[in-house]
C-alpha cells in the first residue's frame, strides 16, 4: 500500500519548493566556499532549455522562451528533503 498523497499538485509543489531551496543553497555555497573541488562539485549545474517558440494566434503573435531549468546536485538534494518533509507532514 502506498503512503502519502497521490495528487499531482502535491508532487509539483514539492518539486518547486525543492528546486527553490536547492537553488538557494547552491547560490549560498558559490558565495561563501573557497575555490575547491567540493565547491565545483556541489555547484556544478546542467541547464536544459526549450525555445524560442513562436506562437501566432492571428490577432496576437508572441515568442516564448528560451525557458531553462537549472539543475544541480544541491537542487536534487533540496527536492529529496522537501519530499521527505512533506511526506512526514501529510
C-alpha positions in Angstrom: 0.0 0.0 0.0 1.4 3.4 -1.0 2.0 6.0 1.7 1.3 9.7 1.1 -0.9 11.8 -1.1 -1.2 10.9 -4.8 -2.2 14.3 -6.1 -0.3 15.8 -9.0 -0.4 19.3 -7.4 1.3 17.9 -4.3 4.2 16.5 -6.3 4.5 19.6 -8.4 4.6 21.8 -5.2 7.3 19.5 -3.7 9.4 19.8 -6.9 9.0 23.6 -6.9 9.9 24.0 -3.2 12.8 21.6 -3.5 14.3 23.4 -6.5 14.0 26.7 -4.8 15.6 25.5 -1.6 18.4 23.7 -3.6 19.0 26.8 -5.7 19.3 28.9 -2.6 21.8 26.6 -1.0 23.7 26.4 -4.3 24.0 30.2 -4.5 25.0 30.3 -0.9 27.8 27.8 -1.4 29.0 29.7 -4.5 29.4 32.8 -2.5 30.9 31.5 0.7 33.0 28.4 -0.2 36.6 29.0 -1.4 37.6 27.6 -4.8 37.9 23.9 -4.2 36.8 20.6 -5.7 33.9 20.4 -3.2 32.6 23.8 -4.4 32.9 22.9 -8.1 31.2 19.5 -7.4 28.2 20.9 -5.4 27.7 24.0 -7.6 28.0 22.3 -11.0 24.7 22.6 -12.8 23.2 21.5 -16.1 20.6 23.8 -17.8 18.3 22.1 -20.3 16.5 24.8 -22.4 13.4 24.8 -24.6 12.8 27.6 -27.0 12.4 30.1 -28.5 9.0 29.0 -29.7 6.9 31.5 -31.8 3.1 31.4 -31.2 0.9 33.1 -33.9 -2.8 33.4 -32.9 -3.8 35.6 -36.0 -4.6 38.5 -33.7 -1.6 38.3 -31.4 1.8 36.8 -32.0 4.5 36.3 -29.5 7.6 34.2 -28.8 8.0 32.0 -25.7 11.4 31.2 -24.5 14.0 30.2 -24.1 12.9 28.6 -20.9 15.5 26.7 -18.9 15.7 24.7 -15.7 19.0 25.0 -13.7 19.6 21.5 -12.1 22.5 21.0 -9.7 23.4 18.4 -7.1 22.1 20.7 -4.3 18.8 21.2 -6.1 18.2 17.4 -6.3 19.1 17.2 -2.6 16.6 20.0 -2.0 13.9 18.1 -3.8 14.6 15.0 -1.7 14.5 16.9 1.5 11.3 18.7 0.5 9.7 15.4 -0.4 10.6 13.7 3.0 9.4 16.8 5.0 6.1 16.9 3.0 5.6 13.2 3.4 6.1 13.4 7.1 3.6 16.3 7.4 0.9 14.7 5.3 
